[in-house]
Amino acid sequence: MAKIALFVGSVRKERHGIKVAKWMDNELIQRGHEVYFIDPMKLHPPLLDRMYKEMTNPPEKLKEHTKFMILR
């Protein structure tokens, strides 16, 4: 069968996509596919874990970047 990379797209604390990704992982394995489950939360990259508007004290670097962004 196929080799499939399954990426989880969210890194926020209350993410719901992980449930769908785990279900999809099980379904693909049951159908004989080789699945590479890639969860950015397990890799610990320097990503945001919540939306900027939800942060009470955003990092200074992020504050600098928001001068060039449109936030809604």
GIVENCOR-V636927 format. One record per backbone hydrogen bond with DSSP energy under -1.0 kcal/mol. CO is the residue of the C=O (numbers start at 1). NH is the residue of the N-H. E is the energy in kcal/mol with one decimal. If there is no record, write none. Layout:
co | nh | e
CO | NH | E
CO | NH | E
//
This chain:
co | nh | e
2 | 34 | -2.7
4 | 36 | -3.1
6 | 38 | -3.2
12 | 15 | -1.1
16 | 19 | -1.3
17 | 21 | -2.6
18 | 22 | -2.4
19 | 23 | -1.9
20 | 24 | -2.8
21 | 25 | -2.4
22 | 26 | -2.2
23 | 27 | -2.5
24 | 28 | -2.6
25 | 29 | -2.3
26 | 30 | -2.6
27 | 31 | -1.2
28 | 33 | -2.4
29 | 32 | -2.0
34 | 4 | -3.1
36 | 6 | -2.6
38 | 8 | -2.5
39 | 42 | -1.7
40 | 44 | -1.1
45 | 47 | -2.2
49 | 13 | -1.4
51 | 54 | -1.5
52 | 55 | -1.5
59 | 63 | -2.1
60 | 64 | -2.3
61 | 65 | -1.7
62 | 66 | -1.6
64 | 67 | -1.1
65 | 68 | -1.6
//
